[in-house]
Amino acid sequence: MTDSLAHPHLTFPAATAATGGPRDIVILGSTGSIGTQAIDVVQRNPGRFRVTGLSAAGGRAELLAEQARLLDAGTVAVARKDAVPAVREALSAAYGSAKQPEILAGPDAAAELAASDCHTVLNGITGSIGLAPTLAALEAGRVLALANKESLIVGGPLVRAVAKPGQIVPVDSEHSALFQALAAGSRSEVRKLVVTASGGPFRGRTKPELAEVTPKQALAHPTWNMGPVVTINSATLVNKGLEVIEAHLLYDIPFERIEVVVHPQSYVHSMVEFTDGSTLLQASPPDMRMPIALGLGWPERVPDAAPGCDWTKASSWEFFPLDNDAFPSVGLARHVGGLGGTAPAVFNAANEECVDAFLDGRLPFNGIVETVAEVVAEHGAPGRGTSLTLADVLEAERWARARAREMAATSASEARA
């Protein structure tokens, strides 16, 4: 389409011929939530996908070794060099006398694997450490199934500068939904994007009622089973703020035309409203295997990737406006996205540190976003700079993490006094 609705980097990649054999894929973050579900999709479709490499941090050596054995992966990569002995031992136990996969180790291992010979790289790493593998996969010409939203958020211009048309397929359920719905019209016909949020475990609570929330309560998400950082981000709705920035970067829709609506049932993953008043939505039960399978197989759909909606049973879907007073993170994210430059990197890095501080009991729940806002405001002072190179991103993140830790320590000291 000459008036393509999606960002030019997201135009549909060419289909792989069905007779061409399995599609070779690399899974980054294989022992995490996205990675383990991706492996489930692969194992149920052995003729469609073939895993050539797996990467993980290194803390779950036995699981990584078992994944490599089951999938016959040729290479495993671990971010922590000190994890290599445990990984070797686990591989020896899993493989016995059979030939073991090659091991890559160190902070650049995932990026090296992402550039290896394959068709598609699924980036399921959590956090901004996923930026280097994202860039490596794109520069090597791989199709990138992107579940690591942070790499796009902190390095948006860098990612968009190297991505070619059709190279990025979003895997976040919200952006996969937008990706699908946007194909129904032209850019001039879009009125707004509507990103849905479950509301997390504290939907309906006021800001004062959130003051005494405990980590155990915040980790009890009512719908999704995710890692701790993403689960806390869902509780604060920082995750939704990050998704607003990601939607803006992916689809070039202005922030004022991207809304967030609370949908507790999590069946409607996002919506596109067109200028004639029509709204198209993508709906499926809350199961990440569907968007993962779409990312791995696009432009072909993977049959029975996940269960569909059961229309023989009565159900109700609810939608509520976002309470911006209780959950100011989305508004802060819009502000950060508008600032651009290194501000999103600061926002993301400070939040990761504040989540750790909350889980360790060094920050109250409301203190997460409050501290992030303080770090963002301080970063905006003259002299911090607004240009964006990879060095800028890394320096901004280093500063933000250090400053967030300092503020969290001060908060903890004041609470004990």
Secondary structure, 3 states (H helix, E strand, C coil): CCCECCCHHHCCCCCCCHHHCCEEEEEECCCCHHHHHHHHHHHCCCCCEEEEEEEECCCCHHHHHHHHHHHCCCEEEECCHHHHHHHHHHHHHHHCCCCCCEEEECCCHHHHHHCCCCCEEEECCCCHHHHHHHHHHHHCCCEEEECCHHHHHHCHHHHHHHCCCCCEEECCHHHHHHHHHHCCCEHHHEEEEEEEECCHHHCCCCCHHHCCCCHHHHCCCCCCCCCHHHHHHHHHCHHHHHHHHHHHHHHCCCHHHEEEEECCCCCEEEEEEECCCCEEEEECCCCCHHHHHHHHHCCCCCCCCCCCCCCCCCCCCCCEECCCCCCCHHHHHHHHHHHCCCHHHHHHHHHHHHHHHHHCCCCCHHHHHHHHHHHHHHHCCCCCCCCCCHHHHHHHHHHHHHHHHHHHHHHHHHHHC
